[in-house]
Amino acid sequence: MSNSKLKILVVEDSAFMRLLITDLLSDDNQLEVIGTAVNGLEAIEKVKDLKPDIVLLDLNMADYDGLYAIKGIMNDRPTPILILSSVGNTNLQPVFDALKHGAVDYINKPDRNKSKMRELQVELIQKIKSTSRAKPKKVNISKAKVEVVAKKRRKKSDYDLIAIGASTGGPTAIERVICSLPADFDIPIIVCQHMPAIFIPQFVQRLGALTSLEVVAATKGMEPTPGVVIFCPGHANLILSGDTKSPSIDFTDKVYREYNKPSINAMMQSAAVIYGKKMVGVLLTGMGKDGVNGMKDIHNSGGRTIAQNKESSVIYGMPKAAFEAGAVDEVLDIREIGNYLVNNL
């Protein structure tokens, strides 16, 4: 029985937190903490020796921090890494850097009130199980730098909207796609990334600094506009309302079973009603089936649908489900999607 348990390495410089986390995880008989490390250097060695299924990692540690550990682990023995850190309470940039260097997902640790850790138990266990399904690969950041694709001279696009959905592994994938688009890209873009509401503003700010396009968080009444990337907020389900002449952003109280707040299906399905064959759906890495119904509606309306391939997905869940549902026209590597949007729409 123990052989089927998920083996976890806990990397945390606080002895109290190491004990508390181990205790919280021991309540689930599918999980086993097989070791701990107090800093990034020790974490790299423990991963080599213990070969865990997943690393649960703090970012703020003395001497050798979490980012040092991530770089070393992903270079020596790529292993799914879940960040558990309070750094996101004040600054999410280190979290986005960690994800870019190969960490799979992030969960916010209570900053001062350690007793609140117990309230995270259910979410923490669920995240550990989902993160363990990731297939991490070595990350070469220098090679991973995105080059903007030179846009060919062409007639105005036949499409009036691109809707992009992503979950686990999405921030890095979205960054890659958006940053490969030129400044004169003329199709409005709406993005739904499964992410807590407090993270969206900083992700929008980060992405806006990396791309020549304008990146904004959605507000009610906003109209999709060429040259602007609109992000769904994390506290609501965004929908598009109106008609093709005057579409606008709205929000709905409807609960979506596959994923709620923000729902990719809510965004894509409502957009398909308005835009029909004049829209493109793009479904990127992530666990579960959110976005599948949206991709179906876009496909059935005559629009074009693109899914990220298995090889470049951190978790090949949502794109796989959409493909198996017959809702995908093109399956592309994440490195190819930006080029496709520029030259084939």
C-alpha positions in Angstrom: 0.0 0.0 0.0 2.8 2.4 0.9 4.3 2.0 -2.5 1.3 3.7 -4.1 1.6 6.8 -1.8 2.8 10.1 -3.3 6.3 10.7 -1.9 6.8 14.3 -0.8 9.9 16.3 0.1 9.1 19.3 2.3 11.5 22.3 1.9 11.0 24.8 4.6 13.5 26.7 6.9 11.1 26.8 9.9 11.2 23.7 12.1 7.7 24.4 13.3 6.3 24.7 9.8 8.0 21.5 8.8 6.3 19.6 11.6 3.0 21.3 11.0 3.0 20.6 7.3 4.0 16.9 7.9 1.2 16.6 10.4 -1.4 18.1 8.0 -0.3 15.8 5.1 -0.3 12.7 7.3 -4.1 12.9 7.5 -4.3 11.7 3.9 -3.3 8.0 3.4 -2.3 8.7 -0.2 0.5 11.0 0.9 3.8 10.4 2.6 6.5 12.9 3.6 9.7 11.1 2.9 12.1 13.9 3.9 12.6 17.5 4.7 15.2 20.2 3.8 16.0 23.5 5.3 17.3 25.4 2.3 17.6 25.2 -1.5 21.0 23.6 -1.5 19.9 20.8 0.7 16.7 20.4 -1.3 18.7 19.7 -4.5 20.7 17.0 -2.8 17.6 15.4 -1.1 15.8 15.3 -4.5 18.8 13.3 -5.9 18.9 11.0 -2.9 15.2 10.4 -2.1 13.7 10.8 -5.6 10.4 12.3 -4.4 7.3 12.4 -6.5 6.8 16.1 -5.6 8.6 18.9 -3.8 6.7 21.2 -1.5 8.8 24.3 -1.4 9.0 27.6 0.4 10.6 30.5 -1.5 11.9 32.6 1.3 14.8 30.8 2.9 18.2 32.0 4.2 21.4 31.3 2.2 19.9 29.2 -0.6 16.3 30.2 -1.4 13.5 28.5 -3.2 14.4 29.8 -6.7 17.9 28.4 -6.2 16.4 25.0 -5.5 14.0 25.2 -8.4 16.8 25.9 -10.9 19.0 23.1 -9.5 16.2 20.5 -9.3 14.9 21.3 -12.8 18.5 21.0 -14.1 19.5 17.8 -12.2 16.3 15.8 -11.8 13.1 17.5 -13.0 10.5 16.9 -10.4 7.0 18.5 -9.9 7.4 21.5 -7.5 4.5 23.1 -5.6 5.4 26.4 -4.0 4.0 27.0 -0.5 5.1 30.5 0.5 4.0 33.7 2.2 6.0 35.8 -0.3 2.8 36.2 -2.4 1.2 38.2 0.4 3.3 41.2 -0.5 5.0 40.5 -3.9 4.0 37.9 -6.5 6.9 38.6 -8.9 9.1 35.9 -7.2 6.2 33.5 -7.7 6.0 34.2 -11.4 9.8 33.8 -11.7 9.6 30.5 -9.9 6.8 29.3 -12.3 8.9 30.4 -15.3 11.9 28.4 -14.0 9.8 25.2 -13.8 7.6 25.2 -10.6 4.2 23.8 -11.4 1.8 25.7 -9.1 1.6 28.0 -6.1 -0.4 28.1 -2.9 -0.3 31.1 -0.5 0.9 30.5 3.0 -0.6 32.6 5.9 2.0 35.2 6.7 1.7 35.7 10.4 -1.1 33.6 11.8 0.4 30.1 11.6 -2.8 28.5 13.0 -4.5 29.4 9.7 -2.4 26.7 8.0 -5.0 24.2 9.1 -7.6 26.0 7.0 -5.4 25.3 4.0 -5.3 21.5 4.5 -7.9 20.5 2.0 -6.6 22.9 -0.7 -3.0 21.9 0.0 -3.7 18.2 -0.3 -5.7 18.7 -3.5 -2.9 20.9 -5.0 -0.2 18.3 -4.1 -2.2 15.6 -5.9 -2.8 17.7 -9.0 0.8 19.0 -9.1 2.2 15.5 -8.9 0.6 14.7 -12.3 2.8 17.3 -14.1 5.5 16.1 -16.4 8.3 18.6 -15.7 11.2 19.1 -18.2 14.5 20.9 -18.0 13.9 24.7 -18.6 16.5 26.6 -20.6 15.5 30.2 -19.9 17.8 31.7 -22.5 16.4 29.5 -25.2 12.9 30.0 -23.9 13.0 33.7 -24.5 10.2 34.6 -26.9 11.0 36.4 -30.2 8.3 38.5 -31.6 7.0 37.0 -34.9 7.2 39.4 -37.8 3.7 39.8 -39.1 3.1 39.3 -42.8 1.3 41.9 -44.8 -2.2 40.5 -45.2 -5.8 41.5 -45.5 -7.8 42.3 -42.3 -8.3 39.2 -40.3 -11.5 37.2 -40.7 -11.7 36.9 -36.9 -12.9 39.4 -34.4 -11.9 37.8 -31.1 -9.4 35.4 -29.6 -10.4 33.7 -26.3 -7.6 32.0 -24.4 -8.1 29.7 -21.4 -5.4 28.2 -19.2 -5.0 26.6 -15.7 -2.0 24.9 -14.1 1.2 25.9 -16.0 -0.8 28.7 -17.7 1.1 31.9 -16.6 4.2 30.8 -18.4 2.3 29.5 -21.4 0.2 32.7 -21.7 3.3 34.8 -21.4 4.9 32.9 -24.2 1.9 33.3 -26.5 1.2 37.0 -25.8 4.8 38.1 -25.9 5.2 36.6 -29.4 2.6 38.8 -30.9 3.6 42.1 -32.6 2.5 45.6 -31.5 0.1 45.9 -34.5 -1.7 42.6 -33.9 -5.2 43.5 -34.7 -7.5 40.9 -33.1 -8.9 41.6 -29.6 -7.8 39.0 -27.0 -9.6 37.9 -23.8 -7.7 35.6 -21.4 -9.1 33.4 -18.6 -6.4 32.0 -16.3 -7.4 30.0 -13.3 -5.7 32.1 -10.6 -6.8 33.6 -7.2 -8.2 37.1 -7.6 -5.4 38.8 -5.7 -2.8 37.5 -8.2 -4.5 38.8 -11.4 -3.5 42.5 -11.0 0.2 41.7 -10.6 0.1 39.2 -13.5 -1.5 41.8 -15.7 1.2 44.3 -14.7 4.0 41.8 -15.3 2.7 40.8 -18.7 2.1 44.4 -19.7 5.7 45.2 -19.1 6.8 42.3 -21.3 4.6 42.8 -24.4 4.1 45.7 -26.8 0.3 45.1 -26.5 -1.8 46.7 -23.8 -2.8 44.3 -21.0 -5.7 45.2 -18.7 -8.0 43.5 -16.1 -11.6 43.3 -17.3 -14.3 45.7 -16.0 -18.0 45.7 -16.7 -18.9 47.5 -19.9 -15.4 47.3 -21.5 -15.4 46.5 -25.2 -12.9 44.1 -26.7 -10.4 46.2 -28.7 -7.6 45.4 -31.2 -4.2 45.7 -29.5 -5.6 45.1 -26.0 -5.4 41.9 -24.0 -8.2 41.7 -21.4 -7.9 39.4 -18.4 -10.8 37.9 -16.5 -10.7 38.9 -12.9 -10.4 36.0 -10.4 -13.5 36.9 -8.3 -16.2 36.5 -11.0 -17.2 34.6 -14.1 -16.8 36.9 -17.1 -19.2 36.7 -20.0 -19.6 38.7 -23.2 -22.9 40.3 -23.8 -24.5 42.5 -26.6 -24.0 41.7 -30.3 -21.3 41.8 -32.9 -21.7 45.5 -33.4 -21.3 46.4 -29.7 -20.1 43.5 -27.6 -19.1 44.2 -24.0 -17.7 42.6 -20.9 -20.2 41.5 -18.2 -20.3 39.1 -15.3 -22.7 36.3 -14.3 -23.7 34.8 -11.1 -24.2 31.4 -12.8 -22.1 28.6 -11.2 -20.0 26.6 -13.6 -19.3 23.0 -12.4 -16.0 22.4 -14.2 -14.4 25.5 -12.6 -15.9 28.6 -11.0 -14.5 32.2 -10.8 -13.0 32.5 -13.3 -14.6 30.1 -15.7 -13.2 29.5 -19.1 -16.5 28.0 -20.2 -18.3 31.1 -19.2 -16.0 33.3 -21.3 -15.9 31.1 -24.3 -19.5 30.0 -24.5 -20.9 33.5 -24.2 -18.4 34.7 -26.8 -19.4 32.0 -29.2 -23.0 33.2 -29.1 -21.9 36.7 -30.2 -18.9 36.0 -32.5 -19.7 32.6 -33.9 -17.5 31.8 -36.9 -15.5 35.0 -36.4 -13.8 33.9 -33.2 -10.8 31.7 -32.2 -10.6 29.6 -29.0 -7.2 28.6 -27.6 -7.0 26.1 -24.7 -3.7 25.8 -22.9 -2.2 23.6 -20.2 -4.3 22.7 -17.2 -6.0 20.0 -15.2 -9.6 19.2 -15.6 -12.2 20.0 -18.2 -12.9 23.7 -18.0 -13.0 25.2 -21.5 -14.1 22.0 -23.2 -17.8 23.1 -23.6 -16.6 26.5 -24.7 -14.3 25.0 -27.4 -17.2 22.8 -28.5 -19.5 25.8 -28.9 -16.8 27.8 -30.8 -16.1 24.8 -33.1 -19.8 24.1 -33.7 -20.4 27.8 -34.5 -17.7 27.6 -37.3 -15.0 29.4 -35.3 -11.4 28.1 -35.1 -10.1 26.1 -32.1 -6.5 25.5 -31.1 -5.2 23.3 -28.2 -1.7 23.1 -26.7 0.0 19.8 -27.4 0.9 17.2 -24.8 4.6 17.6 -25.1 4.6 21.3 -24.1 1.8 21.2 -21.5 2.7 21.1 -17.8 -0.6 19.2 -17.3 -2.3 17.8 -20.4 -5.8 17.8 -19.0 -8.0 20.5 -20.5 -6.4 20.4 -24.0 -6.7 16.6 -24.1 -10.3 16.6 -23.0 -11.2 19.2 -25.7 -9.3 17.1 -28.4 -11.1 13.9 -27.3 -14.4 15.7 -27.5 -13.7 16.5 -31.2 -13.6 20.2 -30.5 -10.1 21.0 -31.7 -9.0 22.1 -35.2 -5.3 22.5 -34.5 -3.0 20.9 -31.9 0.2 23.0 -31.5 3.3 23.3 -29.4 3.3 26.4 -27.1 6.2 27.7 -29.2 4.0 27.6 -32.4 0.8 29.2 -31.2 1.8 32.8 -31.4 3.2 32.4 -34.9 0.0 30.6 -35.9 -2.2 33.4 -34.6 -0.2 36.0 -36.5 0.1 34.2 -39.9 -3.0 32.0 -40.2 -6.0 34.0 -39.1 
